Amino acid sequence: MPSQRQRWYVIQVQTGREQAMCQRIERICSEADLCRDEDDRLVEEVFTPCYVTRSKFHGEWQDVTKLLLPGYVIAVSAYPNELRELLWKLPDFARVLTMGETFVPLRDEERQWMDEWTHKGDRIVEMSVAVAKGDSWVITEGPLKGREGMIVKVNRHKCLAVIEMQVGQVRLQTTVGLAILPEEAAEA
């Protein structure tokens, strides 16, 4: 049993290497787990969250998966000190986010939001859907429903919403999929 609560720690990595770093971190943590009790693992999960949006290719709309937090991966762990020490041994850049000497996990609200709309082993945030109401819109389904306050900006033509997340004292902006349908489409 872990000595403290599992938290979602953000690890900064080189942009474009997120998937590879997830695999490397999992491997070095699995090797470290050989010396631990089976139910007391160093890292429960390592992932780079993604989101689904729509893009037009050759005149047709297709679902596309993109990184939610480019340059970052998330490790679910109760042992951030041990995790940091293992990351120092990697030849690649990988650092657990800290404020001074204090580790900075995702806030409970962001963790709950991501955990609610993704699943362990498949951390992909599905696309939200909104219906246009005159000059505004109302989100009718998806992870942004009821969380409209997270939205900073909307790009209707690219089916994207820019949202803001708090990680410790830092506010990160990222993008998620948001399709805005015309009002007539909702009535059909």
HUGIRA-V195954 format. One record per pair of residues at least 6 apart in sequence whose ideal C-beta (glycine too) atoms are under 6 Angstrom apart, sorted by the first residue. I is the first residue (numbers start at 1). J is the second residue. D is the distance in whole Angstrom. If there is no record, write none. Layout:
i/j/d
I/J/D
I/J/D
This chain:
i/j/d
2/40/6
2/78/4
4/78/5
6/44/6
6/76/5
6/78/5
7/105/4
8/74/5
8/76/6
8/105/5
8/106/4
8/111/5
9/75/5
9/77/6
9/80/5
9/96/5
9/105/5
10/72/5
10/74/6
10/97/5
10/167/6
11/73/5
11/75/6
11/94/6
11/96/5
12/72/6
12/95/5
13/21/4
13/73/6
13/94/5
14/93/5
15/70/5
15/71/4
18/48/4
18/73/6
21/73/6
21/94/6
22/46/5
22/48/6
22/73/5
25/46/5
26/46/5
28/86/5
29/42/5
29/43/4
32/42/5
33/41/5
33/42/6
42/79/5
42/82/6
43/75/5
43/77/5
44/76/4
45/76/4
45/120/6
46/75/5
47/74/6
47/123/4
48/73/5
49/68/4
49/123/5
50/65/5
50/67/6
50/68/6
50/124/5
51/68/5
51/125/4
51/176/5
51/177/5
52/63/5
52/65/6
52/126/5
52/127/5
52/177/5
53/64/6
53/159/5
53/160/6
53/177/3
54/61/5
54/159/5
55/64/5
68/174/6
69/174/6
77/83/5
80/96/6
80/103/4
84/96/5
87/94/4
96/103/6
97/104/5
98/104/6
99/168/5
99/169/6
104/167/6
104/168/3
107/166/5
110/165/5
117/125/5
117/143/4
118/124/6
118/125/6
125/143/5
125/176/6
126/142/6
127/177/3
127/179/6
128/139/6
128/142/3
128/143/6
128/144/4
128/178/5
129/140/6
129/141/5
129/142/6
129/179/5
130/137/4
130/139/5
130/180/5
131/138/6
131/140/6
131/181/5
131/186/4
132/180/6
132/182/5
132/183/5
137/180/5
139/145/5
139/148/6
150/163/4
151/161/5
151/163/6
152/162/5
152/164/5
153/162/4
154/161/5
156/180/5
159/177/6
159/179/5
160/175/5
161/176/6
161/178/4
162/173/6
162/175/6
163/176/6
164/171/5
164/173/5
165/172/5
